[in-house]
């Protein structure tokens, strides 16, 4: 399964390089990606809702999940703020 994911990623990168001049296609790909993420989140919600064990333990596991997610998001935002001036020097951070 990991090999399939890696191959899809490499195929997408190659296709993006070949089609980078076609702005309309790139815009469509961005919208398709957004809707794919929405669909994945919806399917994940359905899988969680259908799993009785998860729902029965949601009160106990819920706070841990919230803390882990919050920590992951905050850590990612902090790392991006630290690294982006070096990786993306043309992007300015206005506050």
ROBA-204320 format. One record per residue: residue in one letter; x, y, z of N, C-alpha, C, CB in turn. Coordinates in steps of 0.2 Angstrom, whole numbers, padded with zeros to 4 digits, always signed. Glycine has a CB too. Layout:
<pts>
aXYZXYZXYZXYZ...
</pts>
This chain:
<pts>
x+0004-0006+0000+0000+0000+0000+0004+0006+0000-0005+0000+0006x+0010+0006+0004+0014+0012+0004+0017+0013-0003+0019+0011+0009x+0019+0008-0006+0022+0009-0013+0017+0012-0018+0024+0002-0016x+0011+0010-0017+0005+0013-0021+0005+0021-0020-0001+0010-0020x+0005+0022-0014+0005+0030-0012+0011+0033-0015+0004+0030-0004x+0017+0030-0014+0023+0034-0016+0023+0034-0024+0029+0030-0014x+0020+0029-0027+0020+0029-0035+0015+0035-0037+0018+0023-0037x+0009+0035-0034+0004+0040-0035+0007+0047-0034-0002+0039-0031x+0011+0048-0029+0014+0055-0027+0019+0056-0033+0017+0055-0021x+0023+0052-0035+0028+0053-0040+0025+0054-0047+0033+0047-0040x+0020+0051-0048+0016+0052-0054+0013+0059-0055+0010+0046-0055x+0010+0061-0049+0007+0068-0048+0012+0073-0049+0004+0068-0042x+0018+0072-0046+0024+0077-0047+0026+0077-0054+0030+0075-0043x+0027+0072-0058+0029+0072-0065+0023+0075-0069+0030+0065-0067x+0017+0073-0068+0012+0077-0072+0011+0084-0070+0005+0073-0070x+0013+0086-0064+0013+0093-0063+0018+0097-0066+0013+0094-0055x+0024+0094-0067+0030+0097-0070+0028+0097-0078+0036+0093-0069x+0025+0092-0080+0023+0093-0088+0018+0098-0089+0021+0086-0090x+0013+0099-0085+0007+0103-0086+0008+0109-0082+0001+0099-0084x+0013+0112-0080+0013+0118-0076+0012+0124-0079+0020+0118-0073x+0012+0124-0086+0010+0130-0090+0003+0131-0091+0014+0130-0096x-0001+0126-0090-0008+0126-0091-0012+0128-0084-0011+0119-0093x-0013+0134-0084-0015+0137-0077-0023+0134-0076-0015+0145-0078x-0027+0134-0081-0034+0131-0080-0034+0124-0077-0038+0132-0086x-0029+0120-0080-0029+0113-0077-0026+0113-0070-0024+0109-0082x-0021+0117-0068-0019+0118-0062-0024+0120-0057-0013+0122-0061x-0028+0125-0059-0034+0127-0055-0039+0122-0053-0037+0133-0058x-0040+0118-0059-0045+0112-0058-0042+0107-0053-0046+0109-0065x-0036+0106-0054-0033+0101-0049-0033+0103-0042-0025+0100-0051x-0032+0109-0041-0033+0112-0034-0040+0111-0031-0031+0119-0034x-0045+0113-0035-0052+0112-0033-0053+0104-0032-0057+0115-0038x-0051+0100-0036-0052+0093-0036-0048+0090-0029-0049+0089-0042x-0042+0093-0028-0039+0091-0022-0043+0093-0015-0032+0094-0021x-0046+0099-0015-0050+0101-0010-0056+0097-0009-0052+0108-0011x-0059+0095-0014-0065+0091-0013-0063+0084-0011-0069+0091-0020x-0058+0082-0014-0056+0075-0012-0054+0075-0004-0049+0073-0015x-0051+0080-0001-0050+0080+0006-0057+0080+0010-0046+0086+0008x-0061+0084+0007-0068+0084+0010-0071+0078+0010-0073+0089+0007x-0071+0074+0005-0074+0067+0004-0070+0062+0009-0073+0065-0003x-0063+0063+0010-0060+0059+0014-0062+0060+0022-0052+0060+0013x-0063+0066+0023-0065+0068+0030-0072+0065+0031-0064+0076+0031x-0076+0066+0027-0083+0063+0027-0083+0056+0028-0087+0065+0021x-0079+0052+0024-0079+0045+0025-0076+0043+0032-0074+0042+0019x-0071+0047+0034-0068+0045+0041-0073+0046+0046-0062+0050+0042x-0077+0052+0046-0083+0053+0050-0088+0047+0050-0086+0059+0049x-0089+0045+0044-0094+0039+0044-0091+0033+0047-0095+0038+0036x-0084+0032+0046-0081+0026+0049-0081+0026+0056-0074+0025+0046x-0080+0032+0059-0080+0033+0066-0087+0032+0069-0077+0040+0068x-0092+0035+0066-0099+0034+0068-0101+0027+0068-0103+0039+0064x-0099+0023+0063-0101+0016+0063-0097+0012+0068-0100+0014+0056x-0092+0014+0071-0088+0010+0075-0091+0011+0082-0081+0011+0075x-0094+0006+0085-0097+0006+0092-0091+0007+0097-0101+0000+0093x-0086+0004+0096-0080+0004+0101-0078+0011+0102-0075-0001+0100x-0077+0015+0096-0075+0022+0097-0080+0026+0100-0073+0024+0090x-0086+0025+0098-0091+0030+0101-0092+0028+0108-0098+0028+0097x-0091+0022+0111-0092+0021+0118-0086+0024+0122-0092+0013+0119x-0080+0024+0119-0074+0027+0122-0073+0034+0121-0069+0023+0121x-0077+0037+0117-0076+0044+0115-0075+0049+0120-0082+0047+0110x-0079+0048+0126-0078+0053+0132-0071+0052+0135-0083+0052+0137x-0068+0046+0135-0062+0045+0138-0056+0047+0133-0061+0038+0140x-0057+0045+0127-0052+0046+0122-0052+0053+0119-0052+0041+0117x-0058+0056+0120-0059+0063+0116-0054+0068+0118-0066+0065+0117x-0053+0069+0125-0048+0074+0127-0041+0073+0125-0049+0075+0134x-0039+0067+0125-0032+0065+0123-0032+0067+0115-0031+0058+0124x-0037+0065+0111-0037+0067+0104-0036+0074+0103-0043+0063+0101x-0040+0078+0107-0040+0085+0106-0033+0088+0107-0046+0088+0110x-0030+0086+0113-0024+0088+0115-0018+0086+0110-0022+0085+0121x-0019+0080+0107-0014+0078+0102-0015+0082+0096-0014+0070+0101x-0021+0083+0093-0022+0087+0087-0020+0094+0088-0029+0086+0085x-0022+0097+0094-0020+0104+0095-0012+0105+0095-0023+0106+0101x-0009+0100+0098-0002+0100+0099+0001+0100+0092+0001+0095+0103x-0001+0095+0088+0001+0094+0081+0000+0100+0077-0002+0088+0078x-0006+0103+0077-0007+0109+0073-0002+0115+0075-0014+0111+0074x-0002+0116+0082+0002+0122+0084+0010+0120+0082+0002+0122+0092x+0012+0114+0083+0019+0113+0081+0020+0114+0074+0020+0106+0083x+0015+0112+0070+0016+0113+0062+0016+0120+0061+0010+0109+0059x+0012+0124+0064+0011+0131+0062+0018+0135+0064+0005+0135+0066x+0020+0133+0070+0027+0136+0073+0033+0134+0068+0028+0134+0080x+0033+0128+0066+0038+0126+0061+0038+0129+0055+0038+0118+0060x+0032+0130+0052+0031+0134+0046+0033+0141+0046+0024+0133+0043x+0031+0144+0052+0033+0151+0053+0041+0152+0053+0030+0154+0059x+0044+0147+0056+0052+0147+0057+0055+0145+0050+0054+0142+0062x+0053+0141+0047+0056+0138+0041+0054+0142+0034+0055+0131+0040x+0048+0145+0034+0046+0148+0028+0050+0154+0025+0039+0150+0028x+0053+0158+0029+0058+0163+0027+0064+0160+0023+0060+0168+0032x+0066+0155+0025+0072+0152+0021+0070+0148+0015+0075+0147+0026x+0064+0145+0015+0062+0141+0009+0058+0145+0004+0057+0135+0012x+0054+0150+0007+0050+0154+0003+0052+0161+0004+0043+0153+0004x+0058+0164+0002+0060+0171+0003+0055+0176+0000+0067+0172+0001x+0052+0174-0005+0047+0179-0008+0041+0181-0005+0046+0177-0015x+0039+0176+0000+0033+0177+0004+0034+0181+0010+0030+0170+0006x+0031+0186+0011+0032+0190+0017+0026+0188+0022+0032+0197+0016x+0028+0189+0029+0023+0188+0034+0021+0194+0037+0026+0183+0040x+0015+0197+0035+0013+0203+0037+0008+0202+0044+0009+0207+0032x+0010+0206+0049+0006+0205+0055+0003+0211+0057+0010+0202+0060
</pts>
